[in-house]
Amino acid sequence: MRESDLRNRHPDLIHADAEINVRSEWLPLIDEYFKHVKEIYGETKPSICLHTAYEDSGLVIDCDDTAWSGNQSREMKQQVRALALDIQRRSRDV
């Protein structure tokens, strides 16, 4: 299957190079979701580029390498992971 065929079948798929701006007000809404993120690469500000791969134990998210400006907390990074996975899943809901 070619990418164009896949996109015809699933028009809401996010492009691999799509940059998604994370709104801080979204973060509290995603705590209880998406426990299967295996790894996240890179330090990122609340703007992430999705480059993902699925492995047996979960989703690998490769983020841009721009350092966080501000909050460096583990909790914030976990919420960004969760949001990235949410976006990935929603992009495949058809």
Backbone as JSON, one array per atom type, in Angstrom:
{
  "sequence": "MRESDLRNRHPDLIHADAEINVRSEWLPLIDEYFKHVKEIYGETKPSICLHTAYEDSGLVIDCDDTAWSGNQSREMKQQVRALALDIQRRSRDV",
  "N": [[0.84, -1.19, 0.0], [0.54, 2.19, -0.83], [1.51, 5.42, 0.52], [-0.28, 7.41, -0.3], [-2.57, 5.91, -0.82], [-3.16, 5.02, 1.74], [-3.7, 7.46, 3.0], [-5.93, 8.25, 1.57], [-7.78, 6.41, 2.48], [-7.76, 6.99, 5.18], [-8.28, 9.93, 5.94], [-7.73, 11.68, 8.04], [-5.26, 11.21, 9.08], [-2.27, 12.21, 10.68], [0.34, 14.05, 9.28], [3.76, 13.02, 9.08], [5.59, 15.05, 9.49], [4.18, 17.0, 10.75], [3.75, 19.74, 12.87], [2.67, 20.16, 16.11], [1.13, 22.29, 18.25], [1.07, 22.44, 21.68], [-1.4, 23.18, 23.91], [-1.45, 24.66, 27.06], [-3.73, 24.44, 28.61], [-4.82, 22.05, 27.83], [-3.41, 20.08, 29.11], [-4.14, 19.21, 31.81], [-6.28, 17.59, 31.2], [-5.58, 15.11, 30.31], [-4.38, 13.31, 31.99], [-5.29, 10.73, 32.9], [-5.16, 9.1, 30.75], [-3.69, 6.93, 28.22], [-1.46, 4.99, 28.83], [0.47, 3.56, 27.6], [2.74, 4.61, 26.44], [5.92, 4.05, 25.44], [8.45, 5.29, 25.26], [9.96, 8.5, 25.11], [11.76, 10.68, 23.15], [14.26, 13.17, 23.37], [14.44, 16.53, 24.59], [11.78, 18.68, 24.93], [10.02, 21.66, 24.15], [6.64, 22.89, 24.74], [5.78, 22.13, 22.09], [5.59, 19.86, 19.67], [7.01, 17.58, 17.37], [5.69, 14.9, 15.72], [7.12, 11.86, 15.38], [6.76, 8.7, 15.07], [6.84, 5.29, 16.21], [5.61, 2.02, 16.43], [6.02, -0.4, 18.92], [6.29, -3.59, 20.58], [5.84, -3.08, 23.3], [4.68, -0.64, 23.37], [4.22, 2.8, 22.31], [6.64, 4.69, 20.62], [7.86, 7.89, 20.83], [9.36, 10.39, 19.08], [10.66, 13.42, 19.68], [11.09, 16.93, 18.89], [14.26, 18.65, 19.31], [14.39, 20.89, 20.89], [14.99, 22.63, 23.82], [13.03, 22.62, 26.85], [11.36, 25.59, 27.72], [11.08, 26.83, 30.63], [8.92, 25.03, 32.57], [10.28, 22.13, 33.76], [9.36, 19.82, 34.8], [8.78, 16.38, 35.66], [6.14, 15.54, 35.62], [4.89, 17.31, 33.84], [6.18, 16.6, 31.46], [5.28, 13.97, 31.22], [2.6, 14.46, 30.75], [2.72, 15.72, 28.3], [3.67, 13.62, 26.76], [1.43, 11.99, 26.94], [-0.47, 13.54, 25.63], [0.62, 13.57, 23.06], [0.31, 10.9, 22.35], [-2.46, 10.73, 22.45], [-3.15, 12.42, 20.33], [-2.02, 10.95, 18.26], [-3.56, 8.61, 18.33], [-6.15, 9.63, 17.88], [-5.8, 10.52, 15.3], [-6.04, 8.27, 13.84], [-8.56, 7.36, 14.16], [-11.31, 6.48, 12.48]],
  "CA": [[0.0, 0.0, 0.0], [1.28, 3.45, -0.87], [1.05, 6.42, 1.49], [-1.46, 8.09, -0.83], [-3.71, 5.01, -0.6], [-3.47, 5.06, 3.17], [-4.31, 8.76, 3.31], [-7.28, 8.24, 1.0], [-8.63, 5.62, 3.37], [-7.76, 7.61, 6.51], [-7.92, 11.32, 5.62], [-7.35, 12.44, 9.22], [-3.92, 10.88, 9.55], [-1.36, 13.34, 10.84], [1.58, 13.9, 8.53], [4.91, 12.77, 9.95], [6.3, 16.29, 9.81], [3.25, 18.0, 11.29], [4.08, 20.28, 14.18], [1.46, 20.34, 16.89], [1.34, 23.15, 19.4], [0.37, 21.92, 22.85], [-1.95, 24.23, 24.74], [-1.3, 24.27, 28.46], [-5.03, 24.08, 29.19], [-5.14, 20.65, 27.52], [-2.61, 19.12, 29.86], [-4.84, 18.55, 32.91], [-7.35, 16.73, 30.71], [-5.08, 13.86, 29.73], [-3.65, 12.53, 32.99], [-5.73, 9.35, 33.09], [-5.12, 8.37, 29.48], [-2.51, 6.62, 27.43], [-0.43, 4.42, 29.69], [1.33, 2.67, 26.81], [3.87, 5.27, 25.79], [7.12, 3.35, 25.87], [9.6, 6.17, 25.37], [9.93, 9.78, 24.42], [13.14, 11.1, 22.92], [14.49, 14.6, 23.21], [13.83, 17.52, 25.46], [10.97, 19.49, 24.04], [9.09, 22.67, 24.66], [5.29, 22.42, 24.4], [5.55, 22.06, 20.65], [6.22, 18.58, 19.38], [6.89, 16.98, 16.05], [5.45, 13.48, 15.91], [7.78, 10.83, 14.58], [6.4, 7.62, 15.97], [6.95, 3.9, 15.79], [4.97, 1.11, 17.37], [6.76, -1.58, 19.32], [5.44, -4.48, 21.37], [5.49, -2.55, 24.61], [4.05, 0.67, 23.32], [4.5, 3.79, 21.28], [7.86, 5.47, 20.78], [7.65, 9.23, 20.3], [10.6, 11.13, 18.9], [10.29, 14.83, 19.69], [12.14, 17.86, 18.47], [15.32, 18.72, 20.31], [14.42, 22.2, 21.53], [14.84, 22.48, 25.27], [11.89, 23.26, 27.51], [11.55, 26.93, 28.27], [10.19, 26.91, 31.79], [8.64, 23.87, 33.4], [11.05, 20.92, 33.45], [8.89, 18.77, 35.71], [8.46, 15.06, 35.12], [4.7, 15.47, 35.41], [4.57, 18.02, 32.6], [6.65, 15.79, 30.34], [4.37, 12.84, 31.09], [1.37, 14.94, 30.14], [2.99, 15.95, 26.88], [3.68, 12.28, 26.16], [0.05, 11.53, 26.84], [-1.13, 14.29, 24.57], [1.12, 13.09, 21.77], [-0.33, 9.62, 22.06], [-3.85, 11.05, 22.17], [-3.21, 12.94, 18.96], [-1.72, 9.83, 17.36], [-4.72, 7.72, 18.28], [-7.26, 10.32, 17.23], [-5.52, 10.65, 13.87], [-6.35, 7.0, 13.2], [-9.97, 7.03, 14.39], [-12.11, 6.8, 11.3]],
  "C": [[0.88, 1.25, 0.0], [0.72, 4.42, 0.17], [-0.21, 7.12, 0.98], [-2.71, 7.23, -0.66], [-4.15, 5.05, 0.85], [-4.18, 6.36, 3.53], [-5.7, 8.9, 2.69], [-8.25, 7.49, 1.89], [-8.79, 6.27, 4.73], [-7.36, 9.08, 6.36], [-7.47, 12.13, 6.82], [-5.98, 12.08, 9.76], [-3.05, 12.13, 9.62], [-0.11, 13.06, 10.03], [2.76, 13.77, 9.48], [5.62, 14.04, 10.36], [5.39, 17.37, 10.38], [3.71, 18.45, 12.67], [2.79, 20.62, 14.9], [1.78, 21.18, 18.1], [0.46, 22.67, 20.55], [-0.12, 23.1, 23.69], [-1.91, 23.78, 26.19], [-2.63, 23.86, 29.08], [-5.46, 22.66, 28.84], [-4.53, 19.69, 28.52], [-3.36, 18.46, 31.01], [-5.88, 17.54, 32.45], [-6.88, 15.34, 30.32], [-4.39, 12.94, 30.71], [-4.0, 11.06, 32.99], [-5.59, 8.51, 31.84], [-3.72, 7.87, 29.13], [-1.33, 6.16, 28.27], [0.61, 3.64, 28.89], [2.38, 3.41, 26.01], [5.15, 4.63, 26.32], [8.26, 4.32, 26.13], [9.31, 7.47, 24.66], [11.36, 10.27, 24.32], [13.2, 12.61, 22.83], [13.82, 15.41, 24.3], [13.01, 18.42, 24.56], [10.2, 20.54, 24.79], [7.68, 22.21, 24.3], [4.95, 22.62, 22.92], [6.29, 20.82, 20.21], [6.02, 18.2, 17.94], [6.74, 15.48, 16.26], [6.23, 12.66, 14.89], [7.66, 9.58, 15.42], [6.64, 6.26, 15.34], [6.29, 3.05, 16.86], [5.89, -0.07, 17.65], [5.85, -2.39, 20.24], [4.97, -3.84, 22.67], [4.96, -1.14, 24.55], [4.54, 1.54, 22.18], [5.79, 4.52, 21.6], [7.62, 6.82, 20.11], [8.99, 9.94, 20.25], [10.24, 12.6, 18.74], [11.42, 15.68, 19.17], [13.11, 18.07, 19.62], [15.45, 20.1, 20.94], [14.16, 22.04, 23.02], [13.56, 23.16, 25.76], [12.27, 24.67, 27.92], [10.58, 27.06, 29.44], [10.12, 25.59, 32.51], [9.41, 22.64, 32.92], [10.54, 19.7, 34.22], [8.59, 17.47, 34.97], [6.97, 14.96, 34.78], [4.3, 16.15, 34.1], [5.01, 17.2, 31.39], [5.74, 14.58, 30.13], [3.07, 13.27, 30.42], [1.56, 15.22, 28.66], [3.06, 14.62, 26.14], [2.25, 11.81, 25.92], [-0.69, 12.25, 25.73], [-0.67, 13.83, 23.2], [0.47, 11.78, 21.39], [-1.81, 9.81, 21.75], [-4.01, 11.51, 20.73], [-2.97, 11.81, 17.96], [-2.93, 8.92, 17.23], [-5.89, 8.37, 17.57], [-7.05, 10.42, 15.73], [-5.88, 9.37, 13.13], [-7.78, 6.55, 13.47], [-10.77, 7.45, 13.17], [-13.42, 6.04, 11.38]]
}
